[in-house]
Amino acid sequence: MRVHKINNVNKALDFIASKGVKLVSIGAEEIVDGNAKMTLGMIWTIILRFAIQDISVEETSAKEGLLLWCQRKTAPYKNVNVQNFHISWKDGLAFNALIHRHRPELIEYDKLRKDDPVTNLNNAFEVAEKYLDIPKMLDAEDIVNTARPDEKAIMTYVSSFYHAFSGAQKVPGASSRIHPLELCPWILLECSVPSFFSRFSSLAAVAAVAPGREGGEGGAAHGRLTRG
């Protein structure tokens, strides 16, 4: 029933608000009624708060800090020049360089070709999913066939590498890792990627790779959900 769905969403919104996330002009009714722009905007706000906002390298902003981290990690690699979170990642080499810098046994970087971006992207995405527990949030074909890949999508995915690697070896000035269940994978305020909605159910992949919750946070204290 609709009233049960609204009740469930309100509980989720209350929990999000309790974590200090400000959701402006977002109501349970709009989400239940399938307002895509409102829902995606809300999820981007959550991503920004939990996955990106707390990233800090040498007192820079979150976005600048993440970019600086990427630049430093990929600087030694041929054909990689990270200047932004869109076209700098289009050929797939930067993703592979990030993985190779931290886990060189997983990537044969010297065998990658700049003129084969789809293979490069799929290689990085598959390795990240299999060995680093980073869900495949992006689609290689979409990135290659888009003049300018979506900045929010790239930034969100790259932040997963930051959290994965900074958890293994602390980066100076970096915040502690956020629990995966408090994150959502890539999402856009206004999606320009045609296949996005067909992949929306893949959000469940985040929960699938997450370890158990410590201390039962987000459990019974926030009430049970009602099935309609």
C-alpha positions in Angstrom: 0.0 0.0 0.0 1.1 3.5 -0.8 0.8 4.6 2.9 3.2 1.9 3.9 5.7 2.8 1.2 5.6 6.5 2.4 6.1 5.4 5.9 9.2 3.3 5.0 10.7 6.1 3.0 10.1 8.6 5.8 12.1 6.3 8.2 14.9 6.2 5.7 14.9 10.0 5.4 14.9 10.4 9.1 17.9 8.1 9.4 19.7 10.0 6.7 18.9 13.3 8.5 20.3 11.8 11.7 23.6 11.5 10.0 23.8 15.2 9.3 22.7 15.1 5.7 20.5 18.0 4.7 17.8 17.1 2.2 16.1 20.2 0.9 12.6 19.9 -0.7 12.7 16.1 -0.8 9.6 14.3 0.5 8.7 10.7 0.8 5.7 11.2 -1.5 7.8 12.3 -4.4 10.1 9.3 -4.1 7.3 6.8 -3.8 5.6 8.4 -6.8 8.7 7.8 -8.9 10.1 11.3 -9.3 13.4 10.3 -10.9 15.1 13.7 -10.7 14.2 14.1 -7.0 15.3 10.6 -6.1 18.6 10.8 -8.0 19.3 14.2 -6.6 18.8 12.8 -3.1 21.1 9.9 -3.7 23.8 12.2 -5.2 23.5 14.3 -1.9 24.2 11.1 0.1 27.1 10.2 -2.1 28.6 13.7 -1.8 28.2 13.6 2.0 29.5 10.1 2.8 31.8 9.1 -0.1 33.4 12.4 -1.2 32.9 15.3 1.2 35.2 13.9 3.9 38.1 13.4 1.5 40.9 15.8 2.4 44.5 16.0 1.1 46.5 19.0 2.3 43.5 21.1 3.3 42.0 21.1 -0.2 38.3 20.8 -0.9 37.0 17.2 -1.3 36.9 17.4 -5.1 40.3 19.0 -5.3 41.7 16.6 -2.8 40.5 13.5 -4.7 41.9 15.0 -7.9 45.3 15.7 -6.3 45.4 12.2 -4.9 44.7 10.8 -8.4 47.4 13.0 -10.0 50.0 11.9 -7.5 49.2 8.2 -7.8 49.2 8.2 -11.6 52.0 10.7 -12.3 54.6 8.0 -13.2 52.4 6.4 -15.8 52.8 6.8 -19.5 49.9 8.4 -21.4 48.1 9.3 -18.1 47.4 12.9 -17.4 44.6 13.4 -14.9 43.3 16.9 -15.0 39.6 16.4 -14.3 36.9 13.8 -13.7 35.6 13.4 -17.2 37.8 13.2 -20.4 41.0 12.4 -18.5 39.5 8.9 -17.7 38.0 8.2 -21.1 40.7 5.9 -22.4 40.7 3.8 -19.3 44.4 4.1 -18.6 44.0 6.2 -15.4 41.8 3.6 -13.8 44.3 0.9 -14.6 47.2 3.1 -13.3 45.4 3.6 -10.0 45.0 -0.1 -9.5 48.6 -0.9 -10.7 50.1 1.7 -8.4 48.6 -0.1 -5.3 48.3 -3.7 -6.6 50.8 -4.1 -9.4 50.2 -7.8 -9.6 46.7 -7.3 -10.8 47.4 -5.2 -13.9 49.8 -5.7 -16.8 50.0 -2.0 -17.5 52.7 -2.1 -20.2 50.4 -4.3 -22.4 47.5 -1.7 -22.4 47.0 0.3 -25.5 45.7 3.9 -25.5 43.8 3.3 -28.7 41.7 0.5 -27.2 39.7 2.3 -24.5 36.9 -0.2 -24.2 39.3 -3.0 -23.4 41.2 -0.8 -20.9 38.0 0.3 -19.1 36.6 -3.2 -18.9 39.9 -4.5 -17.6 40.0 -2.0 -14.8 36.3 -2.5 -13.9 36.5 -6.3 -13.9 39.7 -6.3 -11.8 38.3 -3.8 -9.3 35.1 -5.8 -8.9 36.9 -9.2 -8.6 39.9 -8.3 -6.4 39.0 -5.0 -4.7 35.3 -5.5 -4.0 34.5 -2.3 -5.9 31.2 -2.8 -7.7 31.1 -2.1 -11.5 29.3 1.2 -11.4 30.2 2.4 -14.9 29.8 1.1 -18.4 32.8 1.2 -20.8 30.7 1.7 -23.9 28.8 4.6 -22.4 32.1 6.3 -21.4 33.7 5.9 -24.8 30.6 6.9 -26.8 30.0 10.1 -24.7 31.9 13.2 -25.7 32.3 14.2 -22.1 31.7 11.4 -19.5 29.6 12.5 -16.5 31.8 14.1 -13.9 29.6 12.9 -10.9 29.7 9.3 -12.1 33.5 9.3 -12.6 34.1 11.1 -9.3 31.9 8.7 -7.3 33.6 5.6 -8.8 37.1 7.0 -8.3 36.2 7.8 -4.7 35.7 4.0 -4.2 39.3 3.5 -5.1 40.4 6.2 -2.7 38.5 4.6 0.2 39.7 1.1 -0.8 43.4 2.0 -1.0 43.5 4.5 1.8 42.0 1.9 4.1 45.0 -0.4 3.4 47.7 2.3 3.7 46.8 5.6 5.2 47.1 8.6 3.0 48.3 11.8 4.8 45.4 14.0 5.6 42.8 11.4 4.4 39.8 10.7 6.5 38.9 7.2 7.7 37.0 4.9 5.5 33.2 5.1 5.3 31.3 1.9 5.8 30.1 0.7 2.3 26.4 0.4 3.4 26.4 4.1 4.1 27.3 4.8 0.5 25.4 4.5 -2.8 27.2 3.7 -6.0 27.3 6.1 -8.9 24.2 8.2 -9.5 23.5 11.4 -11.4 21.3 14.5 -10.7 20.3 14.6 -14.4 21.4 11.4 -16.1 22.6 11.7 -19.7 23.5 8.0 -20.0 20.7 6.1 -21.7 21.3 2.7 -20.0 21.3 4.2 -16.5 17.8 3.3 -15.5 18.1 -0.2 -16.8 21.0 -0.7 -14.4 19.4 1.0 -11.4 18.8 -2.3 -9.7 22.6 -2.8 -9.5 22.6 -0.6 -6.4 22.1 -3.9 -4.5 25.7 -4.7 -5.4 26.9 -2.4 -2.7 25.1 -4.3 0.0 26.3 -7.6 -1.4 30.0 -6.8 -0.9 29.6 -5.0 2.4 30.8 -6.7 5.7 28.5 -6.9 8.7 27.4 -3.8 10.4 29.2 -3.0 13.6 27.0 -2.3 16.6 23.7 -2.9 14.7 23.7 0.7 13.4 20.6 1.3 11.3 18.8 -1.7 12.7 15.9 -2.1 15.0 16.4 1.4 16.6 15.0 2.9 13.4 11.9 0.7 13.2 10.9 -2.1 11.0 9.8 -1.6 7.4 6.2 -2.3 6.5 5.4 -4.5 3.5 2.5 -3.2 1.5 
